[in-house]
Amino acid sequence: MAAETKLAFVASDAPIAQDAKTALVAQYGDVGIEDADIIVALGGDGFMLHTLHGTQHLPAPVYGMNRGTVGFLMNEYSENGLRDRLAAAEEETINPLHMLATCMDGSEHKALAINEVSLLRAGPQAAKLRIHVDGRLRMEELVCDGALLSTPAGSTAYNYSAHGPIVPIGSDVLALTAVAPFRPRRWRGALLPKAARVTFEVTNPEKRPVNADADGVSVKNVASVDVWSAPEIEHRILFDPGHGLEERLIREQFA
């Protein structure tokens, strides 16, 4: 007889998520995440990102159930039939982005981003950015509130709110999007190969300070930010059949 799949339940601090964890553990049991075959995350998209980052060294995939708000990366919550749902689940593999931010004092800060790396102005004046792609200058000056580089998985999040494109999950491209661009006023951003390395230089950072962010890891007063894909890191996410990332990305475009 095959051994039963070992489940580890993790939950956000929200009472609704904690209550769900208590109910599910009572019904299905619980092991430590290091011993789990599948990790079940209870919360919203922010907690799902936190869980993926925290478990990327483990072989177990993550199956999320929504106890938050939007739940784009989550499945619908139900206490019933979880083992059957997990047995039928479809797996998506996504790669994060590396961020290397160099500050005005010369210090360097590294982080990973599953959704996007963003730069945002930190003062009353618009940011001025110079953009290089694979070492080649592509934009001498972008005057804006900020800019971001998004993965396909993150293209429906901040990127879409900034009027960037929704990118199909298997397209091997990244979306470069400006946030409230002032000059060039009509620039609509760019789609870049997944292997591209993008460098943002902050011009006049003393007068126009800029902060960088990678999935909630914030770095203040940056002078430059390098961003590139991390194909060596794979995040495995489970979805109910017919509700995977590809379907969700298509559905978002007709919402």
C-alpha positions as a Markdown table, in Angstrom:
| # | Residue | x | y | z |
|---|---|---|---|---|
| 1 | Met | 0.0 | 0.0 | 0.0 |
| 2 | Ala | 1.4 | 3.4 | -1.0 |
| 3 | Ala | 2.4 | 5.7 | 1.8 |
| 4 | Glu | 0.0 | 8.7 | 2.4 |
| 5 | Thr | 1.2 | 12.0 | 1.1 |
| 6 | Lys | 2.7 | 14.0 | 4.0 |
| 7 | Leu | 1.3 | 17.6 | 4.2 |
| 8 | Ala | 2.7 | 20.6 | 5.9 |
| 9 | Phe | 0.3 | 23.5 | 6.6 |
| 10 | Val | 1.5 | 27.1 | 6.9 |
| 11 | Ala | -0.8 | 30.1 | 7.4 |
| 12 | Ser | -0.6 | 33.9 | 7.5 |
| 13 | Asp | -1.3 | 35.8 | 10.7 |
| 14 | Ala | -4.8 | 36.6 | 9.6 |
| 15 | Pro | -7.4 | 35.0 | 12.0 |
| 16 | Ile | -9.3 | 33.5 | 9.0 |
| 17 | Ala | -6.1 | 31.8 | 7.8 |
| 18 | Gln | -5.2 | 30.6 | 11.3 |
| 19 | Asp | -8.7 | 29.1 | 11.8 |
| 20 | Ala | -8.4 | 27.3 | 8.5 |
| 21 | Lys | -5.0 | 25.8 | 9.4 |
| 22 | Thr | -6.5 | 24.5 | 12.7 |
| 23 | Ala | -9.3 | 22.9 | 10.9 |
| 24 | Leu | -7.2 | 21.3 | 8.2 |
| 25 | Val | -4.5 | 20.0 | 10.5 |
| 26 | Ala | -7.2 | 18.3 | 12.6 |
| 27 | Gln | -8.5 | 16.6 | 9.5 |
| 28 | Tyr | -5.4 | 15.8 | 7.5 |
| 29 | Gly | -2.5 | 15.8 | 10.0 |
| 30 | Asp | 0.6 | 18.0 | 9.8 |
| 31 | Val | 4.4 | 17.5 | 9.4 |
| 32 | Gly | 7.3 | 19.9 | 9.4 |
| 33 | Ile | 7.9 | 21.6 | 6.1 |
| 34 | Glu | 11.3 | 19.9 | 5.8 |
| 35 | Asp | 9.5 | 16.5 | 5.8 |
| 36 | Ala | 6.5 | 17.4 | 3.7 |
| 37 | Asp | 5.6 | 16.0 | 0.2 |
| 38 | Ile | 3.4 | 19.0 | -0.4 |
| 39 | Ile | 3.2 | 22.4 | 1.5 |
| 40 | Val | -0.2 | 23.9 | 1.8 |
| 41 | Ala | -0.2 | 27.7 | 2.2 |
| 42 | Leu | -3.2 | 29.5 | 3.6 |
| 43 | Gly | -3.5 | 33.2 | 3.0 |
| 44 | Gly | -3.3 | 35.7 | 0.2 |
| 45 | Asp | -0.9 | 36.3 | -2.7 |
| 46 | Gly | 1.6 | 38.1 | -0.4 |
| 47 | Phe | 1.8 | 35.2 | 1.9 |
| 48 | Met | 2.1 | 32.8 | -1.1 |
| 49 | Leu | 5.2 | 34.8 | -2.2 |
| 50 | His | 6.6 | 34.7 | 1.3 |
| 51 | Thr | 6.1 | 30.9 | 1.4 |
| 52 | Leu | 7.7 | 30.3 | -2.0 |
| 53 | His | 10.7 | 32.4 | -1.0 |
| 54 | Gly | 11.0 | 30.6 | 2.3 |
| 55 | Thr | 10.7 | 27.1 | 0.9 |
| 56 | Gln | 12.7 | 27.4 | -2.4 |
| 57 | His | 15.4 | 25.1 | -1.0 |
| 58 | Leu | 12.9 | 22.3 | -0.5 |
| 59 | Pro | 11.7 | 19.8 | -3.1 |
| 60 | Ala | 8.1 | 20.0 | -2.1 |
| 61 | Pro | 5.7 | 22.0 | -4.3 |
| 62 | Val | 3.3 | 24.5 | -2.8 |
| 63 | Tyr | -0.4 | 24.4 | -3.0 |
| 64 | Gly | -2.2 | 27.6 | -1.9 |
| 65 | Met | -5.7 | 28.1 | -0.7 |
| 66 | Asn | -7.1 | 31.6 | -0.6 |
| 67 | Arg | -7.7 | 33.1 | 2.8 |
| 68 | Gly | -6.7 | 36.6 | 1.7 |
| 69 | Thr | -8.1 | 39.1 | -0.8 |
| 70 | Val | -7.3 | 38.6 | -4.5 |
| 71 | Gly | -5.7 | 35.1 | -4.4 |
| 72 | Phe | -4.3 | 35.1 | -8.0 |
| 73 | Leu | -1.7 | 32.5 | -7.0 |
| 74 | Met | -4.2 | 30.6 | -4.8 |
| 75 | Asn | -6.8 | 27.9 | -5.2 |
| 76 | Glu | -10.3 | 28.2 | -3.8 |
| 77 | Tyr | -10.6 | 27.3 | -0.1 |
| 78 | Ser | -12.4 | 24.2 | 1.0 |
| 79 | Glu | -11.8 | 21.8 | 3.9 |
| 80 | Asn | -13.3 | 18.9 | 2.0 |
| 81 | Gly | -11.5 | 16.5 | -0.4 |
| 82 | Leu | -8.1 | 18.1 | -0.1 |
| 83 | Arg | -6.2 | 14.9 | -0.8 |
| 84 | Asp | -8.2 | 14.2 | -4.0 |
| 85 | Arg | -7.6 | 17.8 | -5.1 |
| 86 | Leu | -3.8 | 17.5 | -4.5 |
| 87 | Ala | -3.7 | 14.2 | -6.4 |
| 88 | Ala | -5.3 | 15.8 | -9.4 |
| 89 | Ala | -3.5 | 19.2 | -9.2 |
| 90 | Glu | -1.5 | 20.5 | -12.1 |
| 91 | Glu | 2.1 | 21.8 | -11.5 |
| 92 | Glu | 3.5 | 25.1 | -12.8 |
| 93 | Thr | 7.2 | 26.0 | -12.6 |
| 94 | Ile | 8.3 | 29.6 | -12.5 |
| 95 | Asn | 11.7 | 31.3 | -12.1 |
| 96 | Pro | 12.3 | 34.5 | -10.1 |
| 97 | Leu | 14.4 | 37.5 | -10.9 |
| 98 | His | 17.7 | 38.5 | -9.3 |
| 99 | Met | 18.0 | 42.0 | -8.0 |
| 100 | Leu | 21.4 | 43.6 | -7.3 |
| 101 | Ala | 20.9 | 47.1 | -6.0 |
| 102 | Thr | 23.9 | 49.4 | -5.5 |
| 103 | Cys | 23.3 | 52.3 | -3.1 |
| 104 | Met | 24.7 | 55.8 | -3.2 |
| 105 | Asp | 27.1 | 54.9 | -0.3 |
| 106 | Gly | 28.5 | 52.0 | -2.4 |
| 107 | Ser | 26.8 | 49.2 | -0.5 |
| 108 | Glu | 25.2 | 46.3 | -2.5 |
| 109 | His | 22.0 | 44.5 | -1.7 |
| 110 | Lys | 20.7 | 41.3 | -3.3 |
| 111 | Ala | 17.2 | 39.9 | -3.4 |
| 112 | Leu | 14.9 | 37.7 | -5.4 |
| 113 | Ala | 11.6 | 38.6 | -6.9 |
| 114 | Ile | 8.9 | 36.2 | -8.1 |
| 115 | Asn | 6.6 | 39.0 | -9.4 |
| 116 | Glu | 8.7 | 42.0 | -10.2 |
| 117 | Val | 11.6 | 44.3 | -9.4 |
| 118 | Ser | 10.4 | 47.9 | -9.2 |
| 119 | Leu | 12.1 | 51.3 | -8.8 |
| 120 | Leu | 10.0 | 54.2 | -7.4 |
| 121 | Arg | 10.8 | 57.8 | -6.7 |
| 122 | Ala | 11.3 | 58.6 | -3.0 |
| 123 | Gly | 10.8 | 62.3 | -3.1 |
| 124 | Pro | 8.5 | 65.0 | -4.5 |
| 125 | Gln | 10.3 | 65.2 | -7.9 |
| 126 | Ala | 10.0 | 62.6 | -10.7 |
| 127 | Ala | 12.8 | 60.0 | -11.0 |
| 128 | Lys | 15.3 | 60.2 | -13.9 |
| 129 | Leu | 16.5 | 56.8 | -15.0 |
| 130 | Arg | 18.9 | 55.6 | -17.7 |
| 131 | Ile | 18.2 | 52.1 | -19.0 |
| 132 | His | 20.7 | 49.6 | -20.4 |
| 133 | Val | 19.8 | 46.1 | -21.8 |
| 134 | Asp | 22.7 | 43.6 | -21.9 |
| 135 | Gly | 25.2 | 46.4 | -21.5 |
| 136 | Arg | 23.8 | 48.5 | -24.4 |
| 137 | Leu | 22.2 | 51.9 | -23.7 |
| 138 | Arg | 18.6 | 51.7 | -24.8 |
| 139 | Met | 17.1 | 54.8 | -23.1 |
| 140 | Glu | 19.1 | 57.8 | -22.3 |
| 141 | Glu | 16.5 | 59.3 | -20.0 |
| 142 | Leu | 13.2 | 58.1 | -18.6 |
| 143 | Val | 11.4 | 60.7 | -16.5 |
| 144 | Cys | 8.8 | 58.9 | -14.4 |
| 145 | Asp | 7.5 | 58.0 | -11.0 |
| 146 | Gly | 9.3 | 54.7 | -11.5 |
| 147 | Ala | 9.9 | 51.6 | -13.6 |
| 148 | Leu | 9.6 | 47.8 | -13.1 |
| 149 | Leu | 10.7 | 44.6 | -14.7 |
| 150 | Ser | 8.1 | 41.8 | -14.4 |
| 151 | Thr | 8.0 | 38.1 | -14.8 |
| 152 | Pro | 5.1 | 36.5 | -16.6 |
| 153 | Ala | 3.8 | 35.2 | -13.3 |
| 154 | Gly | 3.9 | 38.8 | -12.0 |
| 155 | Ser | 2.6 | 40.5 | -15.1 |
| 156 | Thr | -1.0 | 40.7 | -13.8 |
| 157 | Ala | 0.1 | 42.4 | -10.5 |
| 158 | Tyr | 1.8 | 45.8 | -10.2 |
| 159 | Asn | 2.9 | 45.6 | -13.9 |
| 160 | Tyr | -0.7 | 45.4 | -15.1 |
| 161 | Ser | -1.8 | 48.2 | -12.7 |
| 162 | Ala | 1.0 | 50.4 | -14.4 |
| 163 | His | -0.6 | 49.6 | -17.8 |
| 164 | Gly | 2.0 | 47.0 | -18.7 |
| 165 | Pro | 1.1 | 43.9 | -20.8 |
| 166 | Ile | -0.1 | 40.6 | -19.4 |
| 167 | Val | 2.6 | 38.0 | -20.5 |
| 168 | Pro | 1.7 | 34.4 | -21.2 |
| 169 | Ile | 3.4 | 32.1 | -18.7 |
| 170 | Gly | 5.4 | 30.1 | -21.2 |
| 171 | Ser | 6.6 | 33.0 | -23.4 |
| 172 | Asp | 10.1 | 33.4 | -22.0 |
| 173 | Val | 9.9 | 37.1 | -22.0 |
| 174 | Leu | 10.0 | 39.9 | -19.3 |
| 175 | Ala | 7.9 | 43.0 | -19.3 |
| 176 | Leu | 9.7 | 46.4 | -18.8 |
| 177 | Thr | 7.1 | 49.0 | -17.8 |
| 178 | Ala | 7.3 | 52.6 | -16.8 |
| 179 | Val | 5.2 | 54.0 | -13.9 |
| 180 | Ala | 3.5 | 57.3 | -14.8 |
| 181 | Pro | 6.1 | 58.2 | -17.5 |
| 182 | Phe | 6.5 | 62.0 | -18.1 |
| 183 | Arg | 9.2 | 61.8 | -20.8 |
| 184 | Pro | 9.1 | 60.1 | -23.2 |
| 185 | Arg | 5.4 | 60.7 | -22.7 |
| 186 | Arg | 4.1 | 58.0 | -25.0 |
| 187 | Trp | 6.6 | 55.3 | -24.2 |
| 188 | Arg | 4.7 | 52.0 | -23.7 |
| 189 | Gly | 7.5 | 49.9 | -22.3 |
| 190 | Ala | 9.2 | 46.9 | -23.8 |
| 191 | Leu | 9.1 | 43.1 | -24.0 |
| 192 | Leu | 12.5 | 41.6 | -23.5 |
| 193 | Pro | 14.0 | 38.1 | -23.8 |
| 194 | Lys | 14.0 | 36.2 | -20.5 |
| 195 | Ala | 17.8 | 36.0 | -20.7 |
| 196 | Ala | 18.2 | 39.8 | -20.9 |
| 197 | Arg | 20.0 | 41.7 | -18.1 |
| 198 | Val | 18.6 | 45.1 | -17.4 |
| 199 | Thr | 20.4 | 47.9 | -15.6 |
| 200 | Phe | 18.7 | 51.0 | -14.3 |
| 201 | Glu | 20.9 | 53.9 | -13.5 |
| 202 | Val | 19.5 | 56.7 | -11.4 |
| 203 | Thr | 20.6 | 60.1 | -12.6 |
| 204 | Asn | 20.8 | 62.9 | -10.1 |
| 205 | Pro | 20.0 | 60.7 | -7.1 |
| 206 | Glu | 20.8 | 63.3 | -4.6 |
| 207 | Lys | 18.0 | 65.6 | -5.8 |
| 208 | Arg | 15.8 | 62.8 | -7.1 |
| 209 | Pro | 16.1 | 59.8 | -4.7 |
| 210 | Val | 14.9 | 56.4 | -5.8 |
| 211 | Asn | 14.1 | 53.2 | -3.8 |
| 212 | Ala | 14.1 | 49.7 | -5.2 |
| 213 | Asp | 11.8 | 46.8 | -4.2 |
| 214 | Ala | 11.9 | 43.0 | -4.9 |
| 215 | Asp | 8.8 | 41.3 | -3.6 |
| 216 | Gly | 8.7 | 43.4 | -0.4 |
| 217 | Val | 12.5 | 43.6 | 0.1 |
| 218 | Ser | 13.1 | 47.4 | -0.1 |
| 219 | Val | 16.4 | 49.2 | -0.6 |
| 220 | Lys | 16.6 | 53.0 | -0.2 |
| 221 | Asn | 18.6 | 55.6 | -2.1 |
| 222 | Val | 19.8 | 53.4 | -5.0 |
| 223 | Ala | 22.3 | 54.5 | -7.6 |
| 224 | Ser | 21.8 | 51.6 | -9.9 |
| 225 | Val | 19.9 | 48.3 | -10.0 |
| 226 | Asp | 20.7 | 45.2 | -12.1 |
| 227 | Val | 17.9 | 42.7 | -12.8 |
| 228 | Trp | 18.1 | 39.4 | -14.5 |
| 229 | Ser | 16.3 | 36.1 | -14.5 |
| 230 | Ala | 17.3 | 33.2 | -12.2 |
| 231 | Pro | 16.6 | 30.0 | -14.2 |
| 232 | Glu | 18.6 | 28.0 | -11.7 |
| 233 | Ile | 15.9 | 28.6 | -9.1 |
| 234 | Glu | 12.5 | 26.9 | -9.7 |
| 235 | His | 9.3 | 27.5 | -7.7 |
| 236 | Arg | 6.8 | 24.6 | -8.1 |
| 237 | Ile | 3.2 | 25.7 | -7.6 |
| 238 | Leu | 0.1 | 23.4 | -7.7 |
| 239 | Phe | -3.3 | 24.4 | -9.1 |
| 240 | Asp | -6.6 | 22.7 | -9.4 |
| 241 | Pro | -7.2 | 21.4 | -13.0 |
| 242 | Gly | -8.2 | 24.1 | -15.4 |
| 243 | His | -7.3 | 26.9 | -13.1 |
| 244 | Gly | -3.5 | 27.1 | -13.6 |
| 245 | Leu | -1.5 | 30.2 | -14.3 |
| 246 | Glu | -1.9 | 30.0 | -18.1 |
| 247 | Glu | -5.7 | 30.0 | -17.8 |
| 248 | Arg | -5.7 | 32.7 | -15.2 |
| 249 | Leu | -3.5 | 35.0 | -17.4 |
| 250 | Ile | -5.8 | 34.5 | -20.3 |
| 251 | Arg | -8.9 | 35.1 | -18.2 |
| 252 | Glu | -7.5 | 38.3 | -16.8 |
| 253 | Gln | -7.3 | 39.8 | -20.3 |
| 254 | Phe | -11.0 | 39.4 | -20.8 |
| 255 | Ala | -12.1 | 40.5 | -17.4 |
